[in-house]
Amino acid sequence: MPVPLDTSRALEILRQLIRIRTVQPYGDEKDAVGYILSLFPEECIEKIVVDHGDNRASLVLVVPGEDRSRKIAVSGHLDTITVGERSLWTKAPFGAETDGTRVYGRGAADMKGGLTSMLLSARAWLVSGRRPPTDVLYCFTADEEVGGTGARTLLGGGSLRGVEELLLVKPTGEKIGLAEKGALWLRCRMTGKSSHA
């Protein structure tokens, strides 16, 4: 039997995740990991916290399946890009304001909305009293926006060993991207004669 979606709870989780500043280059994802752990006090779910130091951490929540020898993973990152020029924002970047149809804030789409869906999915398995066919690993990784520390550590540390399929909850709209945008900061020193072209 499906677990009904509690939209007010979903909104509450999303807004709280937005309020937790996990902005690069520092990340501070450990604060988000602490919040996520507070949502899952149950002993029936395995929690693997990977401490990366400097208030950075990744987390794996394991919902045990009927067949414990098989695993699938669902993954999303905890960090966000920088706020940039604050004066360009019409809403507070960490205010998590809503107008009734949208939630505004740094990371609302990329990717705290996706993290919220992961948390609701994990919670639904626990509330339903049913077990998934295989173990489901919900992976919340640090440092996706810059260095990939979280994913690299989970792979190298064996946390994802035996995973047969991986679902990324990135908000792409199921479209193939033909280009990428980003930021590049350079410091240059030029010598020569100044002139107008």
N, C-alpha and C positions, 0 to 999 in steps of 0.2 A: 504494500500500500504506500503510495507516494506521501512524502511529508510536505504539508502545505508551506509555501513560502511566507515567512513573516516579514513583510516589506518594511515595517517600522524598525525591526531588529536589523535588517540588512542596511538600512539607512544609518542607523546608529553606529554600526561597525565601520562602515565606509567613512563616516564623518570623523570618528575617532582615529582611524588610520591616517587620514589627511592631516589631522592636528599634530600627529607625531612627526617631527621633523627628521626626515631621513635623506636630507639633501647632500648630494656630492659636493665637494670632494671628501667630506668627512663621514657621511653616511649615518652614523649613530643608529644603525639598525637594531642594536641590542634593546633599545627602548620599545621598538615595535614587536620584537620577539617576546619581551615581557608581557606586553598587552595580549598577544595571541595566546600565550600560555595561560593567562588568566581566564580565557574563554573555554579552556579545556581542563577542568580540575579532575576529570575522570581518570581512574587508574587503568581503564580498559583500552586506552589509547597510548601507544608508545611515543615518547617525546625525545628527540635527539637534538640537543643544542650544540652547535659548533661555534666556539668562541674564537674570533679572529683577532682579538685584542683591540685596544683603542675604541671601546664601546661599539664594536662591530661584531655581528653574529649572524649565523644562518640557523634555520630550524627545519627539522623534518618531523612531521606528525605521521605516524603509521597507524592506519585503521586496519586491523587484522581481518584477513579474508578467510573464506571457507578453505581454499587451497593455499596454505602458507608457503608453499614452494614457488609460487608464481607472484610476480609483482608488476604493477603499473605505477607510474609516477605522474603527478600533476605539479607543474612548476611555475613560479612567478617570483619576481624580484621585489625586495623591500625598499630599495633606494630609488631616489628620483633625481632628475637633473636639477640644476641650480634654478633659483627663482628669477635670476636675471635682473633686469631693470625694474625695480619695485614700482616706479611711477607709471609704468605701462599696465599695471594690473588694475582692473576695475573693482575687484573684490580682494580681500585679504588672502594671501597665498595659503595660509594655514588656518583660515577661519572656517572652512568647510561649510560655507553658507549655501542655502538651498532656496530656490524660488518656487518650489513645489514640483518642478519637472526635472531640474538639473541640480547637481551639486558642484560647487566651484572650489577649486583649490589645487595646489601643486600636487601632481600625481593622481588626481581624481580618475583620469582615464589610464594613464601609464604609470603605475599599474595597480593602484590601490583598489580600483573597481574589480579587477581580476582577482586580487587577493581576497576581497570580500566574497566573491563567488566560490573560491576554494574553501574558505572557512565555513560558508553555509553548506557546501557539499559534505565536508567532513562531519559537521554537526548533524546533518540529515541522516547519515549512516548510524550515528550513535543514538539519535532519537528514535529511529525506526525500529531498533532492536534487531535488525537484520544485519548480516555480514555480507560484504561484497564478495564476488566470486574469487577474487585474488586479493592479496594485500594491496592497499592503495597508500602510496607515499605522497604526502603533500609537502612539497619542498619550497621553502621560503628562503630565497638566497640574498646574500649581501653583495654589493659592489658590481651589479650588472652593468651599470651605466659607464663605468670607467675601466676596471681591470678584470672583472669576472672572478674575483676571489672566491665567492661563495660557491658557484657551480664547480669551479676547478677543485676546490677542497672536498666537496661532496663526492665528486667523481674519483679523485685520488685517494680519499679516505675509505672507500668501499661502501659508503652509505647507499649508493645506487647500484651496487653489484646485483646482477640478476634481473634488473628491470627490463621488461620486454617491450614496453611502449611508454612514450613520454608525451604528455599533452602540455603545451605551453598556453597559458591563458592570456596571451598578449592581445590587445585590442586592435587587430588588423582588419576586421570585417571580412575575413577569409579571402582577402585579395592579395595577389602576388605583388610585392613592391618592386618597382623598377629603379628606384633611386633611394638615397638616404640623405637625410639632413643632419646637421650636427653643429658643433662649435669647435673652433680651433683658435687657440690663443698663441700669438707669437710676439716676441720682443725682438725688434730689429734696430740696428744702428747703421745709419747710412753716412757715407762721406761723399763729398763732391760739391759741385756748384748748384745752388738752388736756381731753378728757372721755371718758367711757365711754358707748357707745351702748346 
